[in-house]
Amino acid sequence: MSSKRLGGQEKVRAKKKLLLLKTSEKCHKINDFFSNKKKTEIKELIADDQNTKVLSHEGCTPSNVLFNTQTSDYEDNDLLPSSELELELNSSECIDAAESIESCSLSLIKNKILIHVDDPINPLSSNRLEFNERIGKGPYRPILEIFPRQKQGSCMRSFQKSWYDLYDWLEYSPAADAAFCFPCRCFSGNENNSSQLELTFSTTGFKGWYRALHMFKRHNLSKAHINSTKSLVHFKNSKSIDEIIDINKTVCLKTREAERLKNRKLMERLVDITICLAKGGRPFRGHDESINSHQKGLFREFIQVLSKYDVVLKDHIDFGPKNAQYTSNRIQNDIIFSIHNVLKKKIYNSLNQSYISIIADETSDVGHHEQLSIVIRHFNSMTNRPVETFLVLKRMISVNADSIFQAITDVLKDQIKLEWSSVVSVCFDGAATMAGSISGVQAKCKEENSKILYVHCYAHCLNLSLIDSICDKSSNKNPNQNRVLFDFLGTVQFVYSFIEGSPMRHAIFEKIAKENGAHVQTLKSCSVTRWACRAEAVNAIKNNYGAILQALKTINLNCSIPEMRAKGQGLLHQLQTFNFIFCLNMMQVILQLVLKVSSALQTPNLELLTAVMIIKTLKQSLISLRNDSQHFKSMFENTKKMCYEMDIEIPEVKTRKISKKLEDKSETQHIFKNKYDEMRILVFYSNLDVLLNGLEERFKQDTLDVINAIGLLVNLDDESETSTYKILYTYFSISADDLCCEVNLLRSTEDTPKGTNSGSVHKWLDWLKQYGRHDIFKNFFHCLKMFVTIPVTSCSCERSFTKLSIVKNKLRNTMSQERLDALLFLFVEQELLTGIDLNDVIDEFKHLLPSNRRLIL
């Protein structure tokens, strides 16, 4: 039996019935808004607004609680006169209102997809002032370096920026990857278009790029587009009906516009205060923020101080609405999240589907939470250099490989909208969880993309090589190996702990140093993780050696605590040994070389070719130090000189009985005849040999083949051309034949920066950028871009951890993870924060909540 066909009015009634059912499902939790649990979160009591009293916090208005077309900010006659859409209930607005009440928490709103406020996919505002402002801006026309490509037919096609010049009404939505018509989107509901609607260009968006020009031309000649364009011109050049009927309405609108501009000036000052505090990592809140408090927190204190000298702030504090002072903790979070969102949109637009590298590391904060810091490295076409950008700080419940990999994947796909195919390399430390080749994070990354390169942080490799040279695992079998250096570093740390552990002992040391006329150099602690920084501790002891001895003698003489005196005497005895003074002179030279290289490796825009050359330079310096006998001779003479000055005895070599258990012939057994040979072989040579071997072994990584290939490429070397191009084709997906042709052309060019010296890759990038050469030598330029995207160290994550200890300390350990992430991002990315546009922040703040703000913005 066939169902009866519904008439026009029956269809309308059925549609409204279905709409009400869907709305009721979303709005059934409104009663929870008035429960005792919600009342504790609501801050202010809104005054009687047309005989309706509702409770709300700053940022939520009564119109969003009750289904009313009015708001606390706008009057009913300020709403745009529109077509028949005003006569029906807007289901999306009802649903959004109910959902905003159900989850007023900004943490859910903050995690939405970051879309520009002017993106065509966003609905137009129903407020007249905001609508006029949007019309004044014109079509939204972002220019991307590479527009997203889609396979249509047999070809990959995308939107073209040249189409902007052909049609002045055309606009593009990066969020929907679709084209829209600006007049049709704004005025498709005019009465002349009742039967001429084209939803493709006004609502859904056009994506058929293979026939774009034909459809654009067809739409340009359509009646719907012509009517919408006439309506747009008429809207700009004429007054609305209510202004023509009521002359006072024009005055009212001008007054409301002046109020809106004044409110935006107020918001500029609040945003500037927030930026100032966030850049310094300062706290916003105070322990007591009541009216009678003398310290209300830096945010309110800044406002109070500036209001004495700024008329806008003073008028707002004194005469502004008391339920919209915009100084509460919720508004502070709104502004912080707005700035954060604007900067993340800027980063997302700068990536533009480009290739990136991921740097990740984890640590525990003061609240005993495991935090994962994720940094991306990408090529910035504006500066023509690689850039490392802090992305997010995620709290980890578990720190196994699966959890960390899933967290990185979520950030990659949800926040920057990229796939693993866009990742060139990953850089982690050497922990088994991160670097495991079977079940580690790097192995799981390579499962997603087999071309991904793993980089073990070069700074960590250098540090581990230095540790191995002193604390070698084989020392358990051979107690004499590196035992002298091991005891030396323990004594260095004990000097710091003993003298700096007491203000009185430090005062004695400082007094004696000043009496001797020497410059007091602060004693440094030996870092547990960064061994290269122990050069500062060794330098401090060597420069203050005489003052330290006198200070220890004075402390031992006047000390009244037996335990401290025993420690002081033991420390004084260790400092006055020949072995300690020899290691002091030897390790100062070696640690200074390692520290210099370690500092160079931590440069943010360093690329692998230069890093390898720095490591090679260090190895050559250490080999020269070992092979040249004059270095050790000078070192030994300086040690003897210091012993003579300090009246320290130089010990003789202990004679030992020749062992005959292994062999009867004593001639095959080596016995040191003097102290010179003993220290040279057992201490000096042993340390350098293990250090050089560690540098050789630990820097053999996956990237070695790529580094050698790029070294041959920038030198335009014709040796092993086939293998070089094959490696670059494997990892960088370039055309080997085209690259070979480009290299042949570059060999014939005279002014090329050919060579493999330090910074040669950057010189090539600058040379190719001039006169548009990068468009000619595309494959060559692409190889260099991909290569410099590979990171050298994970120091950017370490820097974020340093700032994490400032943002989240013992007095600020209860903030939410969302607020911590936003504040740390603003603290780390200070360069991006300095150049932010305040108008973008205000627009983001205005649209951050689904409800209207109490102040007109």
VOGU-3710 file (C-alpha; in Angstrom, 3 decimals, decimal comma):
1> msskrlggqe> 0,000/0,000/0,000  1,568/3,305/-1,078  1,700/6,146/1,444  -0,268/9,297/0,763  1,766/12,180/-0,609  1,996/15,066/1,873  0,987/18,549/0,912  3,027/21,706/1,393  1,655/22,687/4,810  1,827/19,088/6,062
11> kvrakkklll> 5,497/18,975/5,093  6,121/22,188/7,053  4,318/20,799/10,125  6,216/17,505/9,925  9,476/19,369/9,585  8,741/21,510/12,645  7,678/18,467/14,635  10,920/16,665/13,826  12,853/19,835/14,660  11,202/20,155/18,070
21> lktsekchki> 11,887/16,492/18,860  15,572/16,889/18,041  15,779/20,117/20,018  14,069/18,572/23,051  16,637/15,781/23,115  19,413/18,365/23,368  17,647/20,735/25,773  16,500/18,293/28,440  19,525/19,134/30,591  18,572/22,797/31,048
31> ndffsnkkkt> 17,172/21,918/34,472  20,652/20,845/35,518  21,764/24,425/34,968  19,718/25,518/37,985  20,928/22,715/40,265  23,048/23,373/43,330  26,146/21,996/41,578  25,857/24,530/38,789  25,041/27,380/41,157  28,459/27,080/42,703
41> eikeliaddq> 30,013/27,762/39,284  27,811/30,746/38,464  29,294/34,022/39,508  26,846/36,893/39,155  23,126/37,614/39,333  21,849/39,295/36,220  19,405/42,105/36,851  15,797/41,981/35,733  15,902/41,760/31,931  12,358/42,092/30,643
51> ntkvlshegc> 10,886/40,318/33,668  13,215/37,313/33,240  15,816/36,494/35,906  18,476/33,944/35,155  21,833/33,132/36,682  24,952/33,340/34,516  28,702/33,753/34,649  30,647/36,224/32,535  30,360/35,207/28,929  26,974/33,391/29,165
61> tpsnvlfntq> 23,861/35,531/28,528  20,197/34,924/29,422  19,253/34,527/25,775  21,392/31,418/25,598  19,704/29,926/28,635  16,102/30,663/27,649  14,987/30,218/24,085  14,533/33,891/23,352  15,716/35,858/20,343  17,005/38,668/22,564
71> tsdyedndll> 20,381/38,898/24,301  21,687/40,986/27,155  23,898/42,877/24,702  21,536/43,532/21,817  18,006/44,841/21,569  15,337/43,192/19,470  15,316/45,928/16,866  19,071/45,507/16,346  18,570/42,141/14,690  18,924/42,063/10,924
81> psseleleln> 15,703/42,120/8,956  15,967/38,971/6,882  13,782/36,715/4,799  11,459/33,940/5,891  14,281/32,398/7,912  13,308/34,684/10,822  9,844/33,145/10,937  11,081/29,644/11,675  12,936/28,274/14,658  16,637/27,863/13,937
91> ssecidaaes> 17,460/24,370/15,139  21,228/24,830/15,060  21,002/27,852/17,372  18,815/25,943/19,823  21,132/22,963/19,827  24,207/25,167/20,254  22,521/27,009/23,118  21,636/23,781/24,902  25,125/22,376/24,394  26,725/25,572/25,663
101> iescslslik> 24,729/25,255/28,884  25,583/21,591/29,203  29,301/22,239/28,825  30,266/25,792/29,707  33,804/24,572/30,314  36,194/26,293/27,934  38,339/23,206/27,703  35,824/21,625/25,334  35,440/24,789/23,263  39,195/25,246/23,056
111> nkilihvddp> 39,720/21,823/21,503  37,482/22,506/18,499  38,954/22,767/15,026  40,747/26,072/14,674  38,892/27,941/11,925  39,309/31,587/11,001  36,369/33,723/12,110  35,855/34,997/8,539  35,923/31,544/6,976  32,853/31,072/4,719
121> inplssnrle> 31,967/27,882/6,561  31,055/29,969/9,633  27,471/31,290/9,753  26,966/35,020/9,382  26,110/37,020/12,473  22,509/38,110/12,994  23,620/41,328/14,646  23,541/44,375/12,431  26,839/45,874/13,554  28,747/42,634/13,150
131> fnerigkgpy> 27,085/41,973/9,795  28,050/45,439/8,536  31,621/44,840/9,657  31,752/41,508/7,833  30,351/43,050/4,631  32,999/45,759/4,848  35,788/43,193/4,923  34,682/41,648/1,635  35,316/38,069/0,438  37,654/35,876/2,498
141> rpileifprq> 40,616/35,133/0,227  43,471/33,269/1,914  46,552/32,679/-0,228  48,214/29,355/0,535  51,553/28,235/-0,809  50,040/24,859/-1,696  46,276/24,378/-1,776  44,995/20,903/-0,779  44,945/18,495/-3,700  42,237/15,960/-4,468
151> kqgscmrsfq> 42,164/13,258/-7,094  39,415/14,142/-9,543  39,355/11,901/-12,529  42,880/10,862/-13,378  44,619/14,021/-12,099  45,310/15,701/-8,765  43,507/19,043/-8,754  43,194/21,940/-6,331  41,936/25,490/-5,974  44,052/28,109/-7,800
161> kswydlydwl> 44,794/31,549/-6,379  44,730/33,045/-9,907  40,951/32,560/-9,887  40,707/35,444/-7,406  41,684/37,855/-10,178  39,041/36,512/-12,549  36,029/36,826/-10,232  35,829/39,495/-7,531  33,006/37,665/-5,735  34,965/34,426/-5,249
171> eyspaadaaf> 36,097/33,341/-1,774  37,741/30,168/-0,466  37,309/28,151/2,733  40,465/26,282/3,868  38,436/24,411/6,479  36,017/22,949/3,902  38,391/23,125/0,906  35,557/24,669/-1,080  34,781/27,845/-3,029  31,882/30,173/-2,177
181> cfpcrcfsgn> 30,218/33,223/-3,663  30,335/36,150/-1,231  27,161/37,989/-2,420  25,148/34,763/-2,631  26,283/33,644/0,809  25,248/36,971/2,367  22,048/37,770/0,397  20,755/34,479/-1,007  17,564/34,950/1,045  16,381/38,094/-0,779
191> ennssqlelt> 12,865/38,016/-2,167  13,986/37,919/-5,811  15,761/34,587/-5,235  12,756/32,692/-3,929  12,943/30,253/-6,842  16,520/30,900/-8,005  18,555/29,513/-5,103  21,967/27,942/-5,751  23,009/26,161/-2,575  26,361/25,089/-4,023
201> fsttgfkgwy> 27,945/28,540/-3,903  25,977/29,893/-0,938  25,788/27,027/1,544  27,592/23,770/0,738  30,545/25,100/-1,277  31,948/24,107/-4,662  34,731/21,488/-4,888  34,717/20,282/-8,477  38,010/21,849/-9,475  38,210/19,956/-12,782
211> ralhmfkrhn> 35,299/22,079/-14,105  35,790/25,132/-11,918  36,129/27,785/-14,647  33,037/26,556/-16,434  30,949/26,542/-13,246  32,283/29,934/-12,128  31,319/31,440/-15,483  27,926/29,803/-15,349  27,279/31,027/-11,821  28,435/34,538/-12,726
221> lskahinstk> 25,612/34,728/-15,311  22,915/33,116/-13,156  19,906/35,113/-11,968  20,496/34,175/-8,337  24,012/35,619/-8,431  22,876/38,783/-10,235  20,097/39,342/-7,691  22,468/38,736/-4,756  25,037/41,138/-6,213  22,350/43,817/-6,636
231> slvhfknsks> 21,291/43,269/-3,027  24,907/43,640/-1,867  25,343/46,916/-3,759  21,989/48,182/-2,517  22,910/47,251/1,077  26,147/49,223/0,880  24,668/52,331/-0,756  21,308/52,695/0,987  19,754/52,723/4,421  17,626/49,987/5,928
241> ideiidinkt> 13,853/50,282/6,180  13,782/51,016/9,902  16,286/53,848/9,449  14,165/55,418/6,743  11,003/55,187/8,863  12,612/56,266/12,132  15,213/59,036/11,855  16,380/58,449/15,436  17,383/54,900/14,524  20,432/56,204/12,632
251> vclktreaer> 21,567/58,080/15,715  21,006/54,972/17,831  23,084/52,824/15,494  25,921/55,353/15,433  25,895/55,435/19,239  25,980/51,651/19,365  28,900/51,570/16,886  30,830/54,101/18,991  30,198/51,917/22,039  31,487/48,869/20,145
261> lknrklmerl> 34,709/50,635/19,134  35,194/51,795/22,717  34,791/48,234/23,979  37,366/47,007/21,465  39,828/49,614/22,768  39,197/48,249/26,258  39,832/44,708/25,048  43,110/45,805/23,413  44,368/46,910/26,814  43,265/43,689/28,495
271> vditiclakg> 44,924/41,618/25,772  48,151/43,629/26,102  48,183/43,018/29,853  47,692/39,306/29,260  50,506/39,216/26,687  52,847/41,073/29,051  52,247/38,590/31,866  52,356/35,525/29,597  55,655/36,520/27,949  57,316/36,694/31,345
281> grpfrghdes> 55,725/33,515/32,688  54,135/35,508/35,513  51,123/34,425/37,589  47,772/36,098/36,875  45,760/35,304/39,976  46,145/36,378/43,582  45,451/34,519/46,795  42,861/37,101/47,851  41,133/39,000/45,028  38,479/40,697/47,157
291> inshqkglfr> 37,906/44,456/47,090  39,745/45,022/50,386  42,767/42,958/49,359  46,102/44,739/48,933  47,363/42,169/46,401  44,660/41,037/43,999  47,013/39,306/41,578  49,087/40,804/38,793  46,253/40,920/36,245  43,945/43,031/38,419
301> efiqvlskyd> 46,837/45,029/39,837  47,944/45,955/36,295  44,403/47,101/35,506  44,227/49,131/38,713  47,558/50,855/38,041  46,841/51,606/34,372  43,368/52,920/35,173  45,043/55,840/36,977  46,569/57,041/33,720  44,305/55,597/31,010
311> vvlkdhidfg> 40,863/57,140/30,416  39,389/54,066/28,703  40,195/51,728/31,598  39,137/54,277/34,206  35,732/54,867/32,565  35,138/51,139/32,297  36,069/50,430/35,929  34,051/53,365/37,284  31,038/53,560/34,976  30,984/50,270/33,064
321> pknaqytsnr> 28,458/47,500/33,743  29,312/45,740/36,974  28,321/42,372/35,557  30,806/42,791/32,688  33,993/44,128/34,272  36,000/41,484/32,389  38,477/40,943/35,209  37,308/37,531/36,448  39,313/34,334/36,193  36,995/33,044/33,458
331> iqndiifsih> 37,616/36,083/31,291  41,357/35,742/31,904  41,155/32,172/30,628  39,102/33,341/27,649  41,759/35,864/26,660  44,609/33,370/27,172  42,848/30,741/25,056  42,012/33,337/22,387  45,662/34,346/22,025  46,657/30,686/22,010
341> nvlkkkiyns> 44,139/29,846/19,283  45,208/32,764/17,079  48,862/31,719/17,263  48,019/28,078/16,561  46,030/29,160/13,505  49,062/31,122/12,370  51,269/28,051/12,774  48,726/25,864/10,982  48,591/28,285/8,041  52,385/28,493/7,887
351> lnqsyisiia> 52,666/24,698/7,643  50,320/24,544/4,656  50,624/20,796/4,032  54,433/20,998/4,133  56,863/18,373/5,387  57,779/18,415/9,057  59,948/16,650/11,612  58,753/15,760/15,100  60,816/16,300/18,245  59,453/14,849/21,491
361> detsdvghhe> 60,646/14,341/25,042  58,974/13,791/28,389  59,585/14,902/31,970  57,753/15,149/35,286  56,596/18,514/36,616  56,333/19,809/40,164  52,861/18,295/40,487  54,239/14,800/39,776  52,568/14,709/36,366  54,333/13,200/33,379
371> qlsivirhfn> 54,398/15,827/30,621  55,175/15,162/26,948  56,583/18,120/25,030  56,107/18,022/21,250  58,022/20,360/18,929  57,816/20,420/15,146  60,541/21,531/12,753  59,538/22,771/9,321  60,865/24,950/6,535  59,720/28,572/6,626
381> smtnrpvetf> 59,511/29,947/3,096  59,449/33,553/4,394  62,799/33,358/6,198  64,141/30,600/3,909  65,322/28,734/7,000  64,139/25,811/9,133  62,060/26,764/12,173  61,420/24,800/15,351  58,048/25,568/16,924  56,736/24,358/20,254
391> lvlkrmisvn> 53,342/22,787/19,619  51,766/21,302/22,706  52,351/19,947/26,201  50,338/16,796/26,874  49,923/15,059/30,194  50,707/11,346/30,000  48,984/8,815/32,224  51,315/6,112/30,927  54,781/6,519/29,404  55,033/3,317/27,403
401> adsifqaitd> 55,705/3,374/23,670  52,050/2,869/22,682  50,804/5,789/24,776  53,491/8,187/23,584  53,001/7,203/19,947  49,236/7,623/20,224  49,689/11,079/21,790  51,986/12,161/18,947  49,545/10,786/16,373  46,622/12,689/17,934
411> vlkdqiklew> 48,570/15,949/17,832  49,681/15,328/14,262  46,214/14,580/12,903  43,960/16,691/15,116  45,936/19,887/15,665  47,974/20,398/12,501  45,905/18,184/10,168  48,822/16,221/8,714  49,412/12,544/8,059  52,474/10,455/8,794
421> ssvvsvcfdg> 53,379/10,658/5,113  54,257/14,326/5,713  56,790/13,472/8,449  60,426/13,406/7,325  62,099/12,403/10,586  61,637/12,038/14,324  64,147/13,069/16,986  64,148/11,525/20,468  66,622/10,737/23,210  68,250/7,334/23,579
431> aatmagsisg> 65,766/5,825/26,052  64,551/2,359/25,083  60,910/3,501/25,085  61,618/6,181/22,508  64,548/4,760/20,506  63,707/1,036/20,539  64,094/-0,386/17,036  61,560/-3,178/17,637  58,829/-1,862/19,923  59,926/1,728/20,596
441> vqakckeens> 58,215/4,905/19,442  60,587/5,281/16,490  59,727/1,755/15,328  56,001/2,533/15,462  56,592/5,735/13,491  58,409/3,754/10,799  55,465/1,349/10,640  53,321/4,285/9,554  55,936/5,629/7,140  58,970/3,526/6,267
451> kilyvhcyah> 60,844/6,574/4,926  60,961/8,290/8,319  64,493/8,869/9,608  65,275/8,515/13,305  67,728/11,005/14,793  69,245/10,278/18,167  69,781/13,735/19,685  73,370/14,742/18,894  73,736/16,584/22,205  72,735/13,420/24,067
461> clnlslidsi> 75,189/11,353/22,004  78,033/13,730/22,845  77,081/13,661/26,515  76,943/9,859/26,583  80,341/9,626/24,889  81,835/11,801/27,611  80,194/9,712/30,334  81,571/6,512/28,803  85,103/7,916/28,836  84,961/8,404/32,596
471> cdkssnknpn> 82,384/5,906/33,832  83,067/3,090/31,395  81,145/-0,132/32,040  84,330/-2,124/31,727  85,677/-0,405/34,839  84,069/-3,112/36,950  86,486/-5,631/35,468  89,448/-3,253/35,551  89,284/-1,124/38,707  92,242/1,017/37,658
481> qnrvlfdflg> 90,671/2,269/34,429  89,461/5,897/34,773  89,437/5,565/38,557  91,572/8,698/38,882  89,091/10,756/36,834  86,157/9,188/38,640  87,555/10,257/42,022  88,417/13,687/40,630  84,834/14,485/39,569  83,538/13,242/42,914
491> tvqfvysfie> 85,885/15,643/44,690  84,755/18,531/42,459  81,131/17,943/43,429  82,084/17,549/47,101  83,835/20,953/47,068  80,625/22,592/45,863  78,426/20,733/48,369  80,704/21,468/51,318  81,342/25,184/50,754  78,026/26,224/49,197
501> gspmrhaife> 76,017/24,039/51,569  76,473/26,549/54,384  76,192/30,353/54,206  78,893/30,646/56,864  81,391/28,520/54,924  80,574/30,421/51,749  81,163/33,718/53,562  84,607/32,523/54,700  85,509/31,484/51,152  84,294/34,801/49,715
511> kiakengahv> 86,189/36,835/52,342  89,488/35,014/51,722  89,111/35,335/47,943  88,614/39,108/48,227  91,563/39,471/50,602  93,791/37,738/48,064  92,635/40,184/45,417  91,253/37,431/43,192  88,007/37,649/41,300  85,456/35,494/43,105
521> qtlkscsvtr> 84,057/32,946/40,676  80,956/31,157/41,859  81,401/27,460/42,429  79,238/25,310/40,161  77,524/22,005/40,797  78,227/19,061/38,503  75,135/18,511/36,382  73,838/14,957/36,553  72,600/14,903/32,953  74,629/17,571/31,132
531> wacraeavna> 78,218/16,443/31,680  79,592/18,983/29,228  78,601/21,732/31,670  81,048/20,311/34,218  83,659/22,448/32,466  82,269/25,422/34,400  82,674/23,576/37,708  86,278/22,601/36,867  87,126/26,161/35,768  85,694/27,601/38,979
541> iknnygailq> 87,879/25,331/41,147  91,031/25,954/39,128  90,609/29,737/39,201  89,861/29,724/42,952  92,184/26,887/43,916  94,335/28,879/46,355  91,349/30,562/48,013  89,600/27,219/48,416  92,595/25,693/50,214  92,873/28,632/52,621
551> alktinlncs> 89,122/28,631/53,211  89,140/24,913/54,055  92,033/25,367/56,488  90,178/28,221/58,204  86,947/26,228/58,364  88,725/23,184/59,841  90,440/25,364/62,404  87,256/27,078/63,632  84,752/24,276/63,068  82,942/23,089/66,205
561> ipemrakgqg> 81,107/20,156/64,596  83,261/16,999/64,502  81,520/15,571/61,480  81,996/18,745/59,412  85,631/19,023/60,464  86,298/15,430/59,427  84,742/16,123/56,028  86,762/19,301/55,669  90,037/17,565/56,477  89,295/14,754/54,060
571> llhqlqtfnf> 88,382/17,248/51,306  91,547/19,274/51,982  93,638/16,125/51,690  92,030/15,211/48,344  92,591/18,695/46,920  96,294/18,557/47,841  97,081/15,429/45,848  99,045/15,232/42,626  96,315/13,219/40,893  93,696/15,902/41,552
581> ifclnmmqvi> 95,855/18,734/40,217  96,792/16,702/37,132  93,129/15,938/36,358  92,296/19,584/36,961  94,695/20,643/34,204  93,798/17,764/31,870  90,010/17,882/32,148  89,881/21,654/31,765  91,200/21,334/28,212  89,030/18,370/27,235
591> lqlvlkvssa> 85,822/19,664/28,832  86,231/23,089/27,209  86,386/21,465/23,778  83,328/19,318/24,501  81,401/22,277/25,952  82,101/24,406/22,882  80,837/21,686/20,556  77,835/20,977/22,776  76,815/24,639/22,692  77,178/24,741/18,906
601> lqtpnlellt> 74,974/21,655/18,519  72,158/23,341/20,453  71,689/26,080/17,847  68,003/25,970/16,765  68,492/26,288/12,972  71,529/23,994/12,779  71,445/21,394/10,005  72,988/17,920/9,978  75,806/18,612/7,529  77,233/21,357/9,728
611> avmiiktlkq> 76,658/19,234/12,849  78,670/16,347/11,389  81,470/18,733/10,455  81,518/20,051/14,039  81,779/16,502/15,411  84,590/15,739/12,945  86,404/18,885/14,086  86,107/17,741/17,715  87,501/14,303/16,866  90,409/15,847/14,976
621> slislrndsq> 91,165/18,131/17,932  91,141/15,202/20,358  93,342/13,115/18,043  95,792/16,003/17,770  95,731/16,359/21,539  96,584/12,677/21,911  99,241/12,384/19,237  101,159/15,573/19,959  103,428/14,871/22,916  103,926/18,593/23,547
631> hfksmfentk> 100,321/18,938/24,745  100,749/16,350/27,453  104,224/17,602/28,331  102,901/21,134/28,831  100,026/19,774/30,882  102,354/17,746/33,105  104,710/20,701/33,611  101,822/22,938/34,678  100,809/20,287/37,192  104,338/20,120/38,648
641> kmcyemdiei> 104,460/23,919/38,831  101,202/24,091/40,791  102,472/21,348/43,146  105,659/23,320/43,830  103,711/26,502/44,509  101,279/24,771/46,887  104,041/22,640/48,488  102,426/19,403/47,343  104,553/16,296/47,086  104,862/14,577/43,712
651> pevktrkisk> 104,610/10,841/44,406  106,944/8,283/42,930  105,769/5,264/40,996  105,100/2,355/43,298  107,254/-0,627/42,549  105,414/-3,880/42,458  106,445/-7,480/42,347  106,589/-9,046/38,908  103,816/-11,573/38,488  104,851/-15,020/37,273
661> kledksetqh> 101,470/-16,689/37,350  100,798/-16,048/33,689  104,286/-15,994/32,221  107,755/-16,783/33,489  109,389/-14,057/31,405  109,244/-10,668/33,047  110,353/-8,881/29,876  106,829/-9,083/28,414  105,309/-7,265/31,398  105,197/-3,472/31,272
671> ifknkydemr> 106,201/-1,564/34,396  106,060/2,247/34,594  109,378/3,784/35,517  108,131/7,318/36,298  104,967/9,257/37,059  105,035/10,918/33,654  104,489/7,649/31,767  101,995/6,332/34,271  99,645/9,345/34,013  100,088/9,554/30,248
681> ilvfysnldv> 99,071/5,960/29,576  96,637/5,092/32,362  94,774/8,398/32,576  95,368/10,643/29,557  95,471/8,094/26,723  92,794/5,918/28,309  90,322/8,778/28,589  90,888/10,057/25,044  90,741/6,593/23,474  87,379/5,766/25,043
691> llngleerfk> 86,028/9,219/24,196  87,079/8,955/20,547  85,639/5,456/20,280  82,360/6,666/21,767  82,159/9,527/19,263  82,784/7,081/16,441  80,159/4,575/17,569  77,337/6,770/18,830  77,158/9,037/15,772  76,575/6,150/13,368
701> qdtldvinai> 72,883/6,787/12,756  70,212/6,310/10,088  70,891/9,756/8,686  74,532/9,047/7,797  73,748/8,000/4,204  71,559/11,058/3,655  74,243/13,351/5,098  76,884/11,928/2,776  74,517/12,213/-0,202  73,736/15,855/0,533
711> gllvnlddes> 77,445/16,557/1,069  78,170/15,245/-2,438  75,173/17,112/-3,827  76,073/20,584/-2,522  79,641/20,026/-3,693  78,282/19,095/-7,158  80,498/16,014/-6,992  80,189/13,549/-9,857  81,429/10,609/-7,789  78,837/7,941/-6,987
721> etstykilyt> 76,094/9,903/-8,754  73,847/6,870/-9,107  73,937/5,890/-5,428  73,511/9,529/-4,326  70,425/10,084/-6,458  69,012/6,731/-5,381  69,290/7,644/-1,693  67,684/11,060/-2,246  64,935/9,484/-4,333  64,224/6,960/-1,569
731> yfsisaddlc> 63,880/9,461/1,273  62,841/12,706/-0,441  60,687/11,396/-3,318  62,348/13,395/-6,100  62,891/12,618/-9,755  66,427/11,241/-10,094  66,619/12,100/-13,799  65,497/15,684/-13,271  67,911/16,099/-10,358  70,785/14,806/-12,496
741> cevnllrste> 69,887/17,320/-15,215  69,758/20,178/-12,693  73,141/19,242/-11,207  74,677/19,248/-14,685  73,302/22,744/-15,277  74,626/23,945/-11,917  78,107/22,650/-12,739  78,135/24,956/-15,738  77,109/27,953/-13,640  79,971/30,066/-12,348
751> dtpkgtnsgs> 78,656/31,828/-9,231  77,304/28,775/-7,393  78,289/28,424/-3,699  79,850/25,018/-4,323  81,529/23,437/-1,311  80,888/21,471/1,851  82,133/23,981/4,377  80,151/25,099/7,401  76,869/26,720/6,407  77,091/25,618/2,770
761> vhkwldwlkq> 73,490/24,361/2,741  72,199/27,733/3,924  74,314/29,481/1,294  72,768/27,262/-1,355  69,272/28,094/-0,073  69,985/31,823/-0,265  71,495/31,488/-3,736  68,535/29,504/-5,058  66,042/31,962/-3,558  67,579/34,843/-5,503
771> ygrhdifknf> 66,017/35,675/-8,856  63,591/32,772/-8,518  66,209/30,075/-9,113  64,322/27,708/-6,827  61,604/27,466/-9,493  64,187/26,383/-12,066  66,089/23,894/-9,895  63,018/22,495/-8,130  64,385/19,054/-7,251  67,693/20,435/-5,975
781> fhclkmfvti> 65,873/23,000/-3,840  63,414/20,358/-2,606  66,263/18,110/-1,438  67,852/20,924/0,549  64,493/21,931/2,071  63,798/18,379/3,196  67,334/17,960/4,526  67,332/21,086/6,699  63,957/19,990/8,082  65,705/17,058/9,800
791> pvtscscers> 66,559/18,150/13,379  69,946/17,724/15,030  69,009/17,775/18,711  65,952/17,705/20,950  67,088/20,815/22,835  63,874/22,677/22,004  61,980/20,243/24,235  64,570/20,734/26,976  64,087/24,500/26,738  60,334/24,077/27,123
801> ftklsivknk> 60,952/22,010/30,273  63,052/24,829/31,698  60,177/27,251/31,181  57,706/24,676/32,477  59,416/24,863/35,875  58,743/28,623/35,857  55,117/28,491/34,721  54,201/25,589/36,995  55,959/25,868/40,325  55,085/24,963/43,892
811> lrntmsqerl> 52,744/27,949/44,195  51,041/27,337/40,830  50,634/23,568/40,714  46,817/23,366/40,639  46,106/24,937/37,240  44,308/22,880/34,622  46,237/21,168/31,829  44,564/23,358/29,174  45,616/26,564/30,920  49,130/25,194/31,508
821> dallflfveq> 49,477/24,269/27,843  48,308/27,707/26,694  50,507/29,657/29,119  53,581/27,568/28,337  52,989/28,021/24,600  52,841/31,816/25,009  55,946/31,758/27,217  57,970/29,640/24,776  56,872/31,244/21,491  57,609/34,833/22,489
831> elltgidlnd> 58,587/35,837/18,958  55,195/34,824/17,585  53,468/36,474/20,531  55,205/39,802/19,914  53,859/40,142/16,370  50,276/39,096/17,092  47,358/41,145/15,729  45,138/42,368/18,569  42,073/42,561/16,319  42,395/38,849/15,542
841> videfkhllp> 42,541/38,105/19,264  39,422/40,187/19,946  37,523/38,482/17,120  38,576/35,079/18,461  37,534/36,127/21,972  34,153/37,235/20,624  33,491/33,881/18,950  35,178/31,646/21,522  31,849/30,900/23,213  28,679/30,007/21,293
851> snrrlil> 26,887/32,775/23,192  27,121/36,528/22,705  29,401/38,541/24,945  27,865/41,102/27,265  30,010/43,835/25,806  29,445/44,596/22,136  32,665/43,704/20,288
//
